[in-house]
Amino acid sequence: MPPFRRVRAGLTLGSLWAAGWSLLLSPWAYWRWYEYQRAFDVRRPAWEIVIFFPTPAIWGLIRGLAFAAIIAFMGRGGGKPRLSLFRLTAWGLASGLVAPAFFGAVLALSAGDGVLLPWMVLALVSAAINAVLAAVSWALLTPRAEIPLR
């Protein structure tokens, strides 16, 4: 496959993951905007909520690009038979678990034990979202005739 097609496929998958992360974490972005407004005791204009929405999209884009690199690396030797639903979902789960768990452990070692639980919850939510997005990516990559019905 030419390099331009690989880059285009990676950017497409990254933008799909960014859209998925944005849709799934839009309540979190709204909650952050509401807490920011309540913490500073100032009535903020409603259009400023747009500032809080790019965070999940950027997180999803980075994860999508990393997942596209995993797919490109795994699929280069054996082709599509190596890219099973279980394998891609497991890679998506692992990619969602690693970064938040690492940051949570680093923060727990430096700041104390009270920081570990929220990061572990974030790691589990991130892993679940990545596993679902990996399964959806597999369904989009696989032609209809090749999807097993059982």
Secondary structure per residue as TSV (DSSP state, phi and psi in degrees):
chain	resnum	aa	ss	phi	psi
A	1	M	-	360.0	134.3
A	2	P	-	-63.8	151.3
A	3	P	H	-60.4	-34.3
A	4	F	H	-63.6	-39.5
A	5	R	H	-67.8	-35.5
A	6	R	H	-65.5	-43.0
A	7	V	H	-65.1	-43.5
A	8	R	H	-63.4	-41.5
A	9	A	H	-65.9	-39.8
A	10	G	H	-65.1	-41.9
A	11	L	H	-67.5	-36.2
A	12	T	H	-65.0	-47.1
A	13	L	H	-65.1	-39.0
A	14	G	H	-62.7	-40.4
A	15	S	H	-71.5	-32.5
A	16	L	H	-64.8	-40.7
A	17	W	H	-68.3	-36.2
A	18	A	H	-63.6	-40.5
A	19	A	H	-66.0	-41.4
A	20	G	H	-63.3	-44.6
A	21	W	H	-63.7	-38.8
A	22	S	H	-65.0	-43.0
A	23	L	H	-67.2	-41.3
A	24	L	H	-75.4	-28.4
A	25	L	T	-108.5	15.2
A	26	S	H	-63.9	-34.9
A	27	P	H	-61.9	-35.5
A	28	W	H	-65.5	-40.5
A	29	A	H	-65.4	-39.8
A	30	Y	H	-65.1	-40.0
A	31	W	H	-63.0	-41.8
A	32	R	H	-61.3	-42.4
A	33	W	H	-63.2	-42.5
A	34	Y	H	-65.2	-43.3
A	35	E	H	-66.2	-37.6
A	36	Y	H	-62.9	-41.5
A	37	Q	H	-66.9	-40.3
A	38	R	H	-74.3	-34.1
A	39	A	H	-67.9	-37.6
A	40	F	T	-94.1	-0.2
A	41	D	T	53.1	44.1
A	42	V	-	-131.7	137.4
A	43	R	-	-81.9	110.1
A	44	R	-	-89.8	149.7
A	45	P	-	-65.2	149.0
A	46	A	G	-65.2	-28.6
A	47	W	G	-68.3	-17.6
A	48	E	G	-72.6	-7.5
A	49	I	G	-64.1	-23.3
A	50	V	G	-60.7	-27.2
A	51	I	G	-64.9	-31.2
A	52	F	G	-88.6	-12.8
A	53	F	S	-79.3	-27.7
A	54	P	H	-67.3	-20.5
A	55	T	H	-58.8	-52.2
A	56	P	H	-64.4	-31.7
A	57	A	H	-67.3	-41.7
A	58	I	H	-66.1	-42.6
A	59	W	H	-59.6	-44.3
A	60	G	H	-67.2	-37.4
A	61	L	H	-64.0	-44.0
A	62	I	H	-63.1	-44.6
A	63	R	H	-64.9	-39.1
A	64	G	H	-66.1	-39.8
A	65	L	H	-66.4	-39.3
A	66	A	H	-65.6	-40.2
A	67	F	H	-67.4	-36.8
A	68	A	H	-63.5	-37.2
A	69	A	H	-66.1	-38.3
A	70	I	H	-63.3	-44.6
A	71	I	H	-62.6	-42.9
A	72	A	H	-64.0	-39.3
A	73	F	H	-69.9	-43.2
A	74	M	H	-73.1	-33.9
A	75	G	H	-88.2	-1.7
A	76	R	H	-76.3	-30.0
A	77	G	H	-92.2	-49.3
A	78	G	H	-103.2	-6.5
A	79	G	-	81.5	-159.2
A	80	K	G	-68.7	-28.0
A	81	P	G	-59.7	-26.6
A	82	R	G	-76.4	-17.8
A	83	L	-	-95.5	70.6
A	84	S	-	-83.3	163.8
A	85	L	H	-61.2	-45.0
A	86	F	H	-62.4	-43.1
A	87	R	H	-66.3	-44.2
A	88	L	H	-68.3	-37.5
A	89	T	H	-66.2	-38.9
A	90	A	H	-64.8	-40.5
A	91	W	H	-66.7	-38.5
A	92	G	H	-63.9	-42.2
A	93	L	H	-62.0	-44.7
A	94	A	H	-66.3	-40.7
A	95	S	H	-68.0	-28.9
A	96	G	H	-78.7	-20.8
A	97	L	H	-90.3	-30.0
A	98	V	H	-68.6	-55.1
A	99	A	H	-64.5	-49.6
A	100	P	H	-65.7	-34.7
A	101	A	H	-66.5	-39.4
A	102	F	H	-65.0	-48.2
A	103	F	H	-64.2	-37.4
A	104	G	H	-64.9	-40.3
A	105	A	H	-67.5	-40.5
A	106	V	H	-63.7	-44.1
A	107	L	H	-67.2	-35.8
A	108	A	H	-67.2	-36.3
A	109	L	H	-71.2	-31.1
A	110	S	H	-94.1	-33.8
A	111	A	H	-105.4	-19.0
A	112	G	-	122.6	-179.6
A	113	D	G	-79.1	-19.3
A	114	G	G	-68.6	-12.9
A	115	V	G	-92.4	-19.0
A	116	L	H	-67.9	-43.2
A	117	L	H	-61.8	-48.2
A	118	P	H	-60.8	-35.2
A	119	W	H	-71.3	-33.8
A	120	M	H	-69.9	-37.1
A	121	V	H	-64.9	-43.0
A	122	L	H	-61.6	-38.6
A	123	A	H	-63.9	-41.6
A	124	L	H	-68.3	-41.4
A	125	V	H	-64.8	-42.7
A	126	S	H	-62.7	-41.4
A	127	A	H	-65.4	-40.7
A	128	A	H	-65.5	-43.3
A	129	I	H	-63.6	-43.4
A	130	N	H	-65.4	-36.9
A	131	A	H	-64.9	-42.2
A	132	V	H	-65.2	-44.4
A	133	L	H	-66.6	-31.7
A	134	A	H	-67.5	-40.3
A	135	A	H	-65.6	-40.0
A	136	V	H	-66.2	-39.0
A	137	S	H	-63.4	-39.4
A	138	W	H	-62.9	-42.4
A	139	A	H	-64.5	-35.0
A	140	L	H	-74.5	-29.6
A	141	L	H	-78.3	-29.0
A	142	T	S	-92.4	129.1
A	143	P	-	-64.2	155.2
A	144	R	G	-56.8	-37.6
A	145	A	G	-68.0	-23.4
A	146	E	G	-93.1	-8.8
A	147	I	S	-76.5	120.5
A	148	P	-	-70.1	137.4
A	149	L	-	-85.2	-16.1
A	150	R	-	-101.5	360.0
